[in-house]
Amino acid sequence: MEDVLGLLSLDIDKNKTLNKNKEIKKSLAKKFDCSSDEVEILSFMTNKYISGKTELIVINIFNDIYKTKETDKPLVYLKKIDYIKNLLSLGWINLSMDILLNDGDIKDLELLQCNIEISYSTLYLLQNGKKEIDSFLEGNEYKSNIDYLTDKFLMIDIYEQYSLNEGNSYTSSTIKSKLDVVVKKIENKISNSPTKLDFEELFKENKLNKNEKNIFFYLLKSEFFPSKSKPNDLESILSLISSDEKMYLNNKKLLIKSSKLIKSNIISIFKSIEFQGSSNFFEIHSDLLEKIDEWLYNVKDVKNDVSIDDDIKDDGFFSLVDSKLMLKDVILEIELKEQIEKLIKRSDEKVIKKLKQWQIDGSDKVGTKVIFHGPSGTGKTICAKALANELDKKLLTLDCSKILDMYHGESEKNVRKIFDKIETIEEKLGYKPVLLLDEADQFLSTRSKYSANMSNNIQNIFLQQIEEYNGVLIATTNFLDLIDKAFSRRFDYRLRFDRPQLSDRVKLWKMKLPKTKLNIDIKELAKYDLSGAQIDLVIRNTSFEVALKNKSVFHLEDFIHFIDIEIKSSLSKKSIGFN
């Protein structure tokens, strides 16, 4: 309220000294970004507003403020009219609604006879001590997609205001100034944001220009805040981004069927039966809307998840894993980790899109097939889980050892049902999960003329399905040599997982040891040639043993005891799981 008193005191407090009034004027002029003379006009209008006179004629304001001889008024007032024009352009005062409805620019002499009023922006500054525009975009960065989208919708609101008031130079210049500030603030917040903004990633991927982005946000806003009185027709959209007829015609190419927005499935084109005429209507593509819901709300289709779980339980050899592991959490040799990072990049949608743009043969069926092979417990399965999570997908595991047992003696037709089920799961998920063929050697082993004909036929079906699969497929095996060469050739990569070396075993022990105070030499434990799975098992067994004691303290000897047991028993173990 200090600013209100400042404006009032200029007019009604005649006892204040001229110097004091100058100080107040200077302070207010700085806050309103205008001259002291213009502050004096605002002061007069504020007093009248409080007394109930909201609309005032410009020439009457001049008559009350400036004591000028009748003969000098024309020349003096025409000079003073610039104050009114500047206050209009700054948005501190508005022309009356009747005048706004009149198209075309208003001449200076006409402006003298116009009704004006103080604007909402002035009242906001007086009430809150800051400009309305400063409250629009608070903060220096975006912490979520919702914060980002809120500001973008505000920007579209101002674009619409600008489009509606384009015929009036005073009002449009005010709105344009506001729009420029908002756009600049949004750009600064984007550049300062540590959070990944999915909308910005979408724009970079598709190389959208400014007008294409504005069309997108205009249509998206109508999805969230629909209005039947504002159909998303061609004219409405182009009016938003076009300031003249030439620009209108140029921008029309952004909404033709061959445009980037439509070809990239960002927006859809349709005819509406609700509105007469031949104009096309537009909306955000349904697939993209589902993605946007995920970006904003991290939505998961619970019903689908339950339905998928039921499908998996029916068979017994599928499992669907929603892993939280990241590749950085998996201890691997540096070279192997680099190879897996390349696999992740190869499956990136941006890479696939480039291949399609280059018209590479088969780019519409791009898939990645890899064999993880090596001794038991070296991290093949856990790495598959991490890879799936890096790709933001679930891991669909198919236990090959169970297939032979379940389908022994069955026809090839029944075996094909396995892949029908995979397609059903993919449809319910809405994407292709990473497919893991666990213990693949037990099903894809070398065929021969001595093998049962039925087994060979079943393997042939698998060979065909693997070749046609255009998702990410991982096969794990402890024995690469047992896999039929015809199968092996269908895989793009064969990555070997070796038992961890001393330095990696140190990292594994550090990662897996109980989170409590320990006085144990980790290097001493790492001397033993154990796989990651064996280290995990030793720690688990040792922890249970120590937990049973009254004084639960870990000693080096406790771990070594179970290490010895594991080394002796591992010789007779068929395999060790890596959890």
Rosetta blueprint (number, residue, H / E / L):
1 M L
2 E H
3 D H
4 V H
5 L H
6 G H
7 L H
8 L H
9 S H
10 L H
11 D H
12 I H
13 D L
14 K L
15 N L
16 K L
17 T L
18 L H
19 N H
20 K H
21 N H
22 K H
23 E H
24 I H
25 K H
26 K H
27 S H
28 L H
29 A H
30 K H
31 K H
32 F H
33 D L
34 C L
35 S L
36 S H
37 D H
38 E H
39 V H
40 E H
41 I H
42 L H
43 S H
44 F H
45 M H
46 T H
47 N H
48 K H
49 Y H
50 I H
51 S L
52 G L
53 K L
54 T L
55 E L
56 L E
57 I E
58 V H
59 I H
60 N H
61 I H
62 F H
63 N H
64 D H
65 I H
66 Y L
67 K L
68 T L
69 K L
70 E L
71 T L
72 D L
73 K H
74 P H
75 L H
76 V H
77 Y H
78 L H
79 K H
80 K H
81 I H
82 D H
83 Y H
84 I H
85 K H
86 N H
87 L H
88 L H
89 S H
90 L H
91 G L
92 W L
93 I E
94 N E
95 L E
96 S L
97 M H
98 D H
99 I H
100 L H
101 L L
102 N L
103 D L
104 G L
105 D L
106 I L
107 K L
108 D H
109 L H
110 E H
111 L H
112 L H
113 Q L
114 C L
115 N E
116 I E
117 E E
118 I E
119 S L
120 Y H
121 S H
122 T H
123 L H
124 Y H
125 L H
126 L H
127 Q H
128 N H
129 G L
130 K L
131 K L
132 E H
133 I H
134 D H
135 S H
136 F H
137 L L
138 E L
139 G L
140 N L
141 E L
142 Y L
143 K L
144 S L
145 N H
146 I H
147 D H
148 Y H
149 L H
150 T H
151 D H
152 K H
153 F H
154 L H
155 M H
156 I H
157 D H
158 I H
159 Y H
160 E H
161 Q H
162 Y H
163 S H
164 L H
165 N L
166 E L
167 G L
168 N L
169 S H
170 Y H
171 T H
172 S H
173 S H
174 T H
175 I H
176 K H
177 S H
178 K H
179 L H
180 D H
181 V H
182 V H
183 V H
184 K H
185 K H
186 I H
187 E H
188 N H
189 K H
190 I H
191 S H
192 N H
193 S L
194 P L
195 T L
196 K L
197 L L
198 D H
199 F H
200 E H
201 E H
202 L H
203 F H
204 K H
205 E H
206 N H
207 K L
208 L L
209 N L
210 K H
211 N H
212 E H
213 K H
214 N H
215 I H
216 F H
217 F H
218 Y H
219 L H
220 L H
221 K H
222 S H
223 E H
224 F H
225 F L
226 P L
227 S L
228 K L
229 S L
230 K L
231 P L
232 N L
233 D E
234 L H
235 E H
236 S H
237 I H
238 L H
239 S H
240 L H
241 I H
242 S L
243 S L
244 D L
245 E H
246 K H
247 M H
248 Y H
249 L H
250 N H
251 N H
252 K H
253 K H
254 L H
255 L H
256 I L
257 K L
258 S L
259 S L
260 K H
261 L H
262 I H
263 K H
264 S L
265 N L
266 I L
267 I E
268 S E
269 I E
270 F E
271 K L
272 S L
273 I L
274 E L
275 F L
276 Q L
277 G L
278 S L
279 S L
280 N L
281 F E
282 F E
283 E E
284 I E
285 H L
286 S H
287 D H
288 L H
289 L H
290 E H
291 K H
292 I H
293 D H
294 E H
295 W H
296 L H
297 Y H
298 N L
299 V L
300 K L
301 D L
302 V H
303 K H
304 N H
305 D H
306 V H
307 S H
308 I H
309 D H
310 D H
311 D H
312 I H
313 K H
314 D H
315 D H
316 G L
317 F L
318 F E
319 S E
320 L E
321 V E
322 D L
323 S L
324 K L
325 L L
326 M L
327 L H
328 K H
329 D H
330 V L
331 I L
332 L L
333 E L
334 I H
335 E H
336 L H
337 K H
338 E H
339 Q H
340 I H
341 E H
342 K H
343 L H
344 I H
345 K H
346 R H
347 S L
348 D L
349 E H
350 K H
351 V H
352 I H
353 K H
354 K H
355 L H
356 K H
357 Q H
358 W L
359 Q L
360 I L
361 D L
362 G L
363 S H
364 D H
365 K H
366 V L
367 G L
368 T E
369 K E
370 V E
371 I E
372 F E
373 H E
374 G L
375 P L
376 S L
377 G L
378 T L
379 G L
380 K H
381 T H
382 I H
383 C H
384 A H
385 K H
386 A H
387 L H
388 A H
389 N H
390 E H
391 L L
392 D L
393 K L
394 K L
395 L E
396 L E
397 T E
398 L E
399 D E
400 C H
401 S H
402 K H
403 I H
404 L H
405 D H
406 M H
407 Y L
408 H L
409 G L
410 E L
411 S L
412 E H
413 K H
414 N H
415 V H
416 R H
417 K H
418 I H
419 F H
420 D H
421 K H
422 I H
423 E H
424 T H
425 I H
426 E H
427 E H
428 K H
429 L H
430 G L
431 Y L
432 K L
433 P L
434 V E
435 L E
436 L E
437 L E
438 D E
439 E L
440 A H
441 D H
442 Q H
443 F L
444 L L
445 S E
446 T L
447 R L
448 S L
449 K L
450 Y L
451 S L
452 A L
453 N H
454 M H
455 S H
456 N H
457 N H
458 I H
459 Q H
460 N H
461 I H
462 F H
463 L H
464 Q H
465 Q H
466 I H
467 E H
468 E H
469 Y L
470 N L
471 G L
472 V E
473 L E
474 I E
475 A E
476 T E
477 T E
478 N L
479 F L
480 L H
481 D H
482 L H
483 I E
484 D L
485 K H
486 A H
487 F H
488 S H
489 R L
490 R L
491 F L
492 D L
493 Y E
494 R E
495 L E
496 R E
497 F L
498 D L
499 R L
500 P L
501 Q L
502 L H
503 S H
504 D H
505 R H
506 V H
507 K H
508 L H
509 W H
510 K H
511 M H
512 K H
513 L L
514 P L
515 K L
516 T L
517 K L
518 L L
519 N L
520 I L
521 D L
522 I H
523 K H
524 E H
525 L H
526 A H
527 K L
528 Y L
529 D L
530 L L
531 S L
532 G H
533 A H
534 Q H
535 I H
536 D H
537 L H
538 V H
539 I H
540 R H
541 N H
542 T H
543 S H
544 F H
545 E H
546 V H
547 A H
548 L L
549 K L
550 N L
551 K L
552 S L
553 V L
554 F L
555 H L
556 L H
557 E H
558 D H
559 F H
560 I H
561 H H
562 F H
563 I H
564 D H
565 I H
566 E H
567 I H
568 K H
569 S H
570 S H
571 L L
572 S L
573 K L
574 K L
575 S L
576 I L
577 G L
578 F L
579 N L
